[in-house]
């Protein structure tokens, strides 16, 4: 599992569970604005770069949404802390600095001529339900919370969480381990699944396995920090994942090695998306947990019925064996932006043996049943002494129909026909974006792959012997990381929007 994948998974889980409730007040994460003045500078730059004038007004809109925002010190940080208070939605605590004094800021909230309530233990309770506390030159407040706001404010004043040290007018801290009580609650909710539900006990077991796996992963992460900055070259998102010492996650991150020229040769300036990463070693407990998770999930799929546990595990094990290998890929478009081209590499010394296993996997009936894809036998050709194997993949409509039948065993034939037409109406134009021709080449040091024209795989083979591209050097220079990066990538938003 690459660090990038881990970060994406953690960010996604935080987004899903923020709306769930847990027990005691626990900080889930924080969104920081470096200061309103810097946010204005970066938004103005973004408005010019992306020809989006509305971005220039974002800081003013932000200040307008903050109670008393006209009294902010625009040169100081502003933070929004999300706290699990056991309610249906997270509590919000604002942290800010006043242009005058914190007391004057609070006075502006109650109104001119209205006495400011006396504080009790340092806590102010305003008539509209707002709780507030002054900490030095900073002010913490929960706008208009009916109950419990004082406890939330006190918990944040005691913790005084610091803004992460990352470039960016907007900085975000996520605390994945804080989601574990919510996962525990989700596990208890499984007992309420109707006993009459088909395969109810199997669903419970699979969902519990999934929850246990995510608890295992989340509990190993101290924090995920993100920094969002607009520079003259575009939008930059920097991240830092902080593992807990002695965990598998810490071992995984410690194992990550810098990305090398063999991978950086695939960072293409003309691409829609390019990515390159160095080697990492996934600890076996994490790998086995991942295999078990997806094996159990596969068992619940209607398409997985009749496939033995051993066969399911073999399919998943084949898929995860490349995790941690140095890799690179680049996506582009055909002339006229009518389709996608892709090429890349996996650094491995056993590429020929891996390809044999891979094509054997594609031939398995259970693979076709689970994927609804059919692949032809590979055709071999030579290119400058390198053997290239090309196969063609197509959507297996009969397998798709069987999947729909398994998902709705009681459906009438007419309903199945309608479902199939709907699915195919969506899938056919999507599949047209992708070439049916998939090509692979095994070299002594790497596996090259390509999707599209014959020239695509030939270019990938040539890149295996190339140096880092000028685009990779440019990105590295602009980012100026403090240490050699384990991965580098680029995403062309303009190119993607043009294609859409």
C-alpha positions in Angstrom: 0.0 0.0 0.0 1.5 3.3 -1.0 1.5 6.3 1.3 -0.6 8.1 -1.3 -3.3 5.4 -1.2 -3.3 5.3 2.6 -3.8 9.1 2.7 -6.7 9.0 0.2 -8.3 6.1 2.2 -7.9 8.0 5.5 -9.3 11.3 4.1 -12.2 9.4 2.6 -13.0 7.7 5.9 -12.9 10.9 7.8 -15.3 12.5 5.4 -17.7 9.5 5.7 -17.7 9.4 9.5 -17.7 13.1 10.4 -21.5 13.1 10.3 -21.7 10.1 12.7 -21.8 10.5 16.5 -19.7 9.0 19.1 -19.2 9.3 22.9 -17.1 12.0 24.7 -15.9 15.2 23.2 -13.0 14.2 20.9 -11.3 16.3 18.3 -11.8 14.8 14.8 -9.7 17.3 12.9 -9.1 21.0 12.2 -9.2 23.3 9.2 -6.8 26.3 9.5 -6.5 29.5 7.5 -3.0 30.7 7.7 -4.5 34.2 7.8 -7.1 36.0 5.9 -4.6 38.3 4.2 -2.6 35.4 2.8 -5.8 33.6 1.8 -6.8 36.7 -0.2 -3.4 36.7 -1.9 -3.6 33.1 -2.9 -7.3 33.3 -4.0 -6.5 36.3 -6.2 -3.6 34.3 -7.7 -6.0 31.4 -8.3 -8.6 33.7 -9.8 -6.1 34.8 -12.4 -4.5 31.4 -13.0 -7.8 29.6 -13.6 -9.8 32.6 -15.0 -12.3 32.2 -12.1 -13.1 35.7 -10.7 -15.4 34.2 -8.1 -12.4 32.8 -6.2 -11.2 36.4 -5.5 -14.3 36.9 -3.2 -13.8 33.7 -1.2 -12.0 35.3 1.8 -14.7 37.9 2.1 -17.3 35.2 2.1 -15.4 33.3 4.8 -15.2 36.3 7.0 -18.9 37.1 6.5 -19.8 33.5 7.7 -17.9 33.9 11.0 -19.9 35.6 13.7 -18.3 39.1 14.3 -16.0 38.5 11.3 -15.6 42.2 10.7 -13.6 42.3 14.0 -11.0 39.6 12.9 -7.3 40.3 12.9 -6.7 39.4 9.3 -2.9 38.9 9.9 -3.5 36.0 12.4 -4.6 32.4 11.9 -8.3 31.3 12.0 -9.2 27.7 12.8 -12.4 25.6 12.7 -12.0 22.5 15.0 -14.5 19.6 14.5 -15.3 17.8 17.7 -17.2 14.6 18.2 -19.7 15.4 20.9 -21.9 12.4 20.6 -24.5 14.3 18.6 -25.8 13.6 15.1 -23.3 16.0 13.7 -19.9 17.2 14.9 -19.6 20.2 17.1 -17.6 23.2 15.7 -15.3 25.3 17.7 -13.9 28.5 16.1 -10.4 29.8 17.1 -9.5 33.3 16.1 -7.7 36.5 17.0 -9.5 39.8 17.4 -8.3 43.0 15.7 -8.8 44.9 19.0 -9.2 42.8 22.1 -11.0 39.4 22.7 -13.4 41.2 25.1 -14.3 43.8 22.4 -14.9 41.0 19.9 -17.4 39.3 22.3 -19.0 42.7 22.9 -19.6 43.0 19.2 -21.5 39.7 19.3 -23.9 40.7 22.1 -24.4 44.1 20.6 -23.6 47.7 21.5 -25.1 48.8 24.8 -25.8 45.2 26.0 -23.7 44.2 29.0 -21.3 41.3 28.4 -22.2 38.4 30.7 -19.7 37.7 33.4 -17.5 34.7 32.8 -17.8 31.6 35.0 -14.4 29.8 35.3 -13.2 31.8 32.3 -16.2 30.7 30.1 -18.7 33.2 28.7 -22.2 32.0 27.9 -24.0 34.4 25.5 -27.7 34.7 25.1 -27.8 33.1 21.6 -26.2 29.9 23.0 -22.6 30.8 22.0 -20.0 29.6 24.4 -16.6 31.4 24.4 -13.3 31.4 26.3 -10.3 33.7 26.0 -6.8 32.1 25.9 -4.1 34.7 25.8 -4.7 36.7 22.6 -6.9 34.0 21.1 -10.6 33.5 21.3 -12.4 30.1 21.2 -16.1 30.0 20.6 -19.0 27.7 19.6 -21.5 29.7 17.6 -25.1 29.3 18.7 -24.8 25.8 20.1 -27.9 24.9 22.2 -26.1 22.6 24.8 -22.6 21.3 25.4 -20.8 24.2 23.8 -18.9 25.1 27.0 -17.4 21.6 27.3 -16.3 21.7 23.6 -14.6 25.1 24.1 -12.8 24.0 27.3 -11.5 20.8 25.6 -10.0 22.9 22.8 -8.5 25.5 25.1 -6.9 22.8 27.1 -5.5 21.1 24.0 -4.5 24.3 22.1 -3.9 22.3 18.8 -1.1 23.9 16.7 -1.5 24.6 13.0 0.6 22.1 11.0 3.9 23.5 9.6 3.2 23.1 5.8 3.1 25.6 3.0 -0.5 26.7 2.3 -3.1 29.3 3.1 -5.4 26.4 4.0 -4.1 23.6 6.2 -6.0 20.6 7.5 -5.3 18.2 10.3 -7.2 14.9 10.4 -7.1 12.5 13.5 -8.0 9.1 12.1 -7.9 7.3 15.5 -10.7 9.5 16.7 -13.0 7.7 14.4 -12.6 4.3 16.2 -15.5 4.9 18.7 -17.7 5.6 15.7 -16.6 2.3 14.1 -17.4 0.6 17.4 -20.9 2.0 17.3 -21.2 0.9 13.7 -20.2 -2.6 14.8 -22.9 -2.6 17.5 -25.5 -1.5 14.9 -24.8 -4.7 12.9 -26.7 -6.7 15.5 -29.8 -4.8 14.4 -29.7 -6.2 10.9 -33.0 -8.1 10.2 -32.6 -11.8 10.8 -34.7 -12.4 7.7 -32.3 -10.5 5.4 -30.6 -13.0 3.0 -27.2 -14.1 4.3 -27.6 -11.8 7.3 -25.0 -13.6 9.4 -22.5 -13.7 6.5 -23.1 -10.0 6.0 -22.5 -9.3 9.7 -19.3 -11.3 9.7 -18.0 -9.6 6.6 -18.9 -6.1 7.9 -17.3 -6.8 11.2 -14.1 -7.9 9.5 -14.1 -4.7 7.5 -14.6 -2.6 10.6 -11.9 -4.5 12.5 -9.4 -3.9 9.6 -10.2 -0.2 9.4 -9.8 0.1 13.2 -6.5 -1.6 13.0 -5.3 0.9 10.3 -6.8 4.0 11.8 -5.4 3.2 15.3 -1.9 3.3 13.9 -2.1 6.8 12.5 -1.4 9.8 14.8 -2.4 12.4 12.3 -2.7 13.3 8.6 -1.8 16.9 7.7 -2.5 18.6 4.4 -1.5 22.0 3.1 -3.3 23.7 0.2 -1.3 26.4 -1.6 -1.8 28.3 -4.9 1.6 29.1 -6.5 2.3 30.7 -9.8 2.7 27.2 -11.3 -0.7 26.0 -10.1 -2.5 24.3 -7.1 -0.2 22.4 -4.7 -1.4 20.0 -2.1 1.3 18.8 0.3 0.7 16.1 2.9 2.4 14.5 5.9 1.2 11.2 7.5 2.3 10.8 11.1 2.2 7.1 12.3 2.2 5.9 15.8 5.6 4.6 16.9 6.1 0.8 16.8 3.1 0.1 14.5 2.9 -1.6 11.1 2.1 1.8 9.6 5.3 3.3 11.0 7.2 0.3 9.6 5.6 0.8 6.2 6.4 4.5 6.1 10.0 4.0 7.3 10.5 1.4 4.5 9.6 3.9 1.7 12.6 4.7 -0.5 13.1 7.7 -2.8 11.6 7.5 -6.3 14.3 6.9 -9.0 14.9 8.0 -12.5 13.5 4.8 -13.9 10.1 5.8 -12.6 10.5 9.6 -13.1 11.0 8.9 -16.8 7.2 8.5 -17.0 6.3 12.0 -15.6 4.9 13.5 -18.8 4.1 17.2 -19.2 1.5 16.4 -21.8 -0.3 13.9 -19.7 -3.7 14.1 -17.9 -2.2 12.2 -14.9 1.3 11.0 -14.2 2.6 9.4 -11.0 5.9 7.7 -9.9 6.8 6.1 -6.6 9.7 4.3 -5.0 9.9 1.0 -3.2 8.1 0.3 0.1 7.6 -2.9 2.1 4.1 -3.7 3.4 4.3 -5.5 6.8 2.8 -9.0 6.5 0.0 -8.4 9.1 -1.3 -5.5 7.0 -1.0 -7.5 3.8 -2.8 -10.5 5.2 -5.5 -8.2 6.7 -6.1 -6.7 3.3 -6.3 -10.1 1.6 -8.8 -11.3 4.2 -10.9 -8.1 3.9 -11.4 -8.3 0.2 -11.8 -12.1 0.2 -14.7 -11.7 2.7 -16.2 -8.8 0.7 -16.0 -10.9 -2.5 -17.9 -13.7 -0.7 -20.9 -11.3 -0.3 -21.0 -10.3 -3.9 -23.7 -12.2 -5.9 -21.1 -12.9 -8.5 -18.9 -14.6 -5.8 -21.5 -17.3 -5.1 -20.1 -20.7 -5.8 -16.5 -19.6 -5.8 -14.5 -21.3 -3.0 -12.7 -19.3 -0.3 -9.4 -20.5 -1.6 -10.1 -19.4 -5.1 -11.2 -16.0 -3.8 -8.0 -15.6 -1.7 -5.9 -16.6 -4.7 -7.5 -13.8 -6.8 -6.9 -11.2 -4.2 -3.3 -12.4 -3.4 -2.4 -12.1 -7.1 -3.7 -8.5 -7.1 -1.8 -7.3 -4.0 1.5 -9.0 -4.7 2.8 -5.9 -6.5 2.0 -3.5 -3.6 5.2 -1.7 -2.6 7.1 -2.2 -5.9 8.6 0.9 -7.5 6.1 1.9 -10.1 5.1 4.6 -12.5 2.2 5.4 -15.0 1.0 8.1 -17.2 -2.4 8.7 -18.8 -2.9 10.8 -21.9 -5.5 11.1 -24.7 -5.6 10.1 -28.3 -5.6 12.8 -31.0 -8.8 14.7 -30.8 -9.3 13.7 -27.1 -11.5 10.8 -28.2 -9.9 8.1 -26.0 -7.4 7.4 -23.3 -3.9 6.1 -23.7 -1.9 4.7 -20.8 1.6 3.3 -20.2 3.7 2.5 -17.2 6.1 0.2 -15.4 6.5 -2.0 -12.4 10.1 -2.6 -11.3 10.5 -6.4 -10.7 13.1 -9.0 -11.6 10.6 -11.8 -12.2 8.4 -9.9 -14.8 8.2 -12.9 -17.2 7.0 -15.2 -14.4 4.6 -12.6 -13.2 3.1 -12.2 -16.7 2.6 -16.0 -16.9 0.6 -15.9 -13.6 -1.3 -12.8 -14.7 -2.5 -14.3 -18.0 -3.4 -17.6 -16.1 -5.6 -15.4 -13.8 -7.4 -13.9 -16.8 -8.3 -17.3 -18.1 -9.9 -18.4 -14.8 -13.7 -18.7 -15.0 -14.1 -17.1 -11.5 -12.2 -14.0 -12.7 -14.6 -13.6 -15.7 -17.6 -14.2 -13.3 -16.5 -11.5 -10.8 -15.3 -8.9 -13.4 -17.7 -9.4 -16.3 -14.7 -9.0 -18.6 -13.4 -11.5 -21.2 -9.8 -11.4 -22.5 -8.4 -13.0 -25.7 -5.2 -15.1 -25.6 -2.1 -12.9 -25.9 -0.5 -12.4 -29.3 3.3 -12.2 -29.3 5.5 -9.9 -31.3 9.1 -8.6 -31.0 10.2 -5.0 -30.7 14.0 -4.4 -30.7 14.5 -7.8 -29.1 11.9 -7.4 -26.5 8.8 -9.7 -26.5 5.5 -7.9 -26.4 2.3 -9.7 -25.5 -1.0 -8.0 -26.5 -4.5 -9.2 -25.6 -7.9 -7.6 -26.0 -10.4 -7.2 -23.3 -14.2 -6.8 -23.8 -17.2 -6.5 -21.6 -18.9 -9.9 -21.2 -22.6 -9.1 -21.4 -23.7 -12.6 -20.4 -21.5 -12.5 -17.3 -22.9 -9.0 -16.5 -26.4 -10.4 -16.9 -25.6 -13.2 -14.5 -24.3 -10.7 -12.0 -27.6 -8.7 -12.2 -29.6 -12.0 -11.8 -27.6 -12.9 -8.7 -28.1 -9.4 -7.2 -31.9 -9.7 -7.7 -32.9 -13.3 -7.7 -36.6 -12.5 -7.5 -36.7 -10.1 -10.3 -38.9 -10.7 -13.3 -37.2 -11.2 -16.7 -38.5 -7.8 -17.9 -36.9 -6.1 -14.9 -33.6 -7.8 -15.6 -33.7 -6.7 -19.3 -34.3 -3.1 -18.2 -31.5 -3.2 -15.7 -29.1 -4.7 -18.3 -30.1 -2.0 -20.8 -29.5 0.7 -18.2 -26.1 -0.8 -17.3 -25.0 -1.2 -20.9 -26.2 2.3 -21.7 -23.8 3.6 -19.2 -20.9 1.2 -19.7 -20.7 1.2 -23.5 -19.7 4.9 -23.9 -17.3 4.6 -20.9 -15.7 1.6 -22.4 -15.2 3.4 -25.7 -12.8 5.8 -23.9 -10.5 2.9 -23.2 -8.7 0.9 -25.8 -9.4 -2.8 -25.9 -5.7 -3.5 -26.6 -3.6 -4.1 -23.5 0.1 -4.8 -24.1 2.8 -6.0 -21.7 6.5 -6.5 -22.0 8.9 -8.3 -19.6 12.4 -7.0 -19.3 15.2 -8.2 -17.0 14.5 -5.4 -14.5 10.8 -4.3 -15.1 7.4 -5.0 -16.4 6.2 -2.4 -19.0 2.5 -2.0 -19.9 0.5 0.0 -22.3 -3.1 0.6 -23.3 -3.8 1.9 -26.8 -1.8 1.9 -30.0 1.3 -0.3 -30.6 3.4 2.8 -30.2 2.3 3.2 -26.6 4.0 0.0 -25.2 7.0 0.7 -27.4 7.4 4.2 -25.8 7.0 2.6 -22.4 9.9 0.2 -23.1 12.1 3.0 -24.3 11.3 5.0 -21.1 12.6 2.1 -19.0 16.1 3.1 -20.2 15.6 6.8 -20.0 16.4 9.5 -17.4 14.0 11.6 -15.3 12.0 13.9 -17.5 12.4 17.7 -17.4 8.8 17.8 -16.0 9.8 15.7 -13.1 12.8 17.9 -12.4 10.5 21.0 -12.6 8.0 19.6 -10.2 10.8 18.6 -7.8 12.3 22.1 -8.0 9.0 23.8 -7.4 8.0 21.7 -4.4 11.6 21.9 -3.0 11.0 19.0 -0.5 13.2 18.8 2.6 14.1 15.2 1.7 14.1 13.1 -1.4 10.4 12.3 -2.2 9.1 8.8 -2.3 6.5 9.8 -4.9 5.9 12.5 -7.4 2.9 13.2 -9.5 1.0 15.7 -11.6 -2.7 16.1 -12.5 -3.9 18.3 -15.4 -7.2 19.8 -14.3 -7.4 21.9 -17.5 -6.9 18.8 -19.6 -9.5 16.8 -17.8 -12.1 19.6 -18.0 -11.3 19.9 -21.7 -12.0 16.2 -22.2 -15.3 16.5 -20.3 
